[in-house]
Amino acid sequence: MLSNLFQFLLHEKQLLKELIELAERQQKALVEYKIEDLEEITTCQAELSKSLREAEERRLSMLAATLNVTRIDAANMTMTMLERYFDSDELHELRRLKHELRSLTNSLRNLNLVNRVLTNRARRSVSDILSMFRNGFNHVCNVKV
């Protein structure tokens, strides 16, 4: 019945995988302090996030039209609620996809949390170093040892 829904969900799954790869690259760039890579990654993340929002909007529009519900109802609909609209053949595939999407979403959430912590630590470290130079009581000189 809702075979188009699978196409939308598979597309969103692919976008989530790409976001996870970028978050992993971002984590590595944060650890290795590669500012150039961070700028590129951030740009790619913004584009992918925009694509994911657009895919979600198209999915919600399709659901609202197919099930004859409002967009708000479509947005509040969970995958478990959608199961009643599928026959037994498609139900297994939907449940498998639901678990994969949940796993990908959790992975992305965890990576983003770690990256946020790394970013805050880096910001705090730079701030501490700059305050040490501005303190006035610390003498900093270029001396070759």
N, C-alpha and C positions, 0 to 999 in steps of 0.2 A: 504493500500500500504506500508506504513512505520510502520507496527505494532511493529517491533523490536525497533524502535525509542522510543516508549513508555516505553519499558523495560529499555533502557538506561537512560531515563529521570527519571523514578521512582527510579532507583538505585542512581542517582545523588541527587534526592530529599531526599532519606534516609540518604545519606552521609552529606548533608547540615543540616538535623535535628540533626544528631550526633555532628556536629561541633558547632551548636548552644547550645546544652546541655553542651558541653565542655567549651564554652565561658562563659556560665552562672556559671559553677563551677569555672572557672578561676576568674571571677569577685568576687565571694564569697571568694575565697582563697586570693585574693588581699586585700579585705576589712578586713578579719580576720587575715591577715599576716601568712598564712600557707605555708611556703616555700616548705615543702615536697610535698604537694598537687600540687603546681605550677610546680614542676619538672615532676611529673607524667602526669599532664594535657598537658604540653608542648610536651612531647614525643608522647602522643596520638594524639594531634593536628597535629603534623608533619606526622604521619602515615596516618591519615585521609585525610590530604591535598594531600599527594602522591596518595592515592587511588582515590581521586576526579580528580586529573590531569590525571591519567590513564584511568578513566571512560570517561573523556572528549575526550581523544585521540581516544579511541575505537569508541565513538559516531561519531566523525569527520571522521574517516576512513570509518565507515559504511555509513554515509551520502554521502561522496565523491563517494564511489563505487555504491551506489544505484541510486543516482541522476546523475551520470556520470559527476561530476564537480571536480575541483581541491580541494586540502585540504584547500587552502587559501580561495576559494569561500565558502567551507563548514564552515570554521571558521567564516567568515563574515556574514553567513546566520542567520537571526533572526527567532524567533518563528513565527512572523507574516508573514515572507516570506515563511516559511514552510507550512503555512495554505493552500496555493493553491495546494499542493500535496495531500491533504486529502479530502476524501468524506465527505458529511454532517454528517454522523454518527460519524465519528472519530473527526470531527472538534470541536464539543462541548467539548469532553474530552481533546483535545489539548489546547483549550483556558483555561479550568479550571486548567490544569496543569501549563500553562504559568503563570497564576495569583498566584498560590501557590508557584512556584519557585521564582517569583519576591518578594513575601512577605517574604519568607525564606531568600533570599539574602539580603533584606533590614534589616531584623532582625539581621542577622550575621554582617552586616556592622556596625550597630548601637552599638551592643555589643562590637565589636572590637575597635570602637572609644572610648567608655567609658573605656574599659580595658587599652587602650593606655594612656589615661589621668591619670588613677589611677596609672599605672606603672611609668609614668613620675613624678607624685607627690611624690610617695614613694622614687624614686631615688633622687629627689631634697631634700626631708626631711632628708634622710640618709646623703647626702652630707653636708647639713647645720649642722647637729649634729656633724659630723666628723670634720668639719672646726672649730666649736666651741671648741672642745677638743684640736685641734692643735693650736689654736690661741695663747696660752701662757699667755694671760691676764686673762683668766678664771681659777679659781682654782676649781678643781673637787676633792672631797674627799669622801671616804666611811664613812659616819656618820650615825649611827642608831638613828632615832628620836623617 
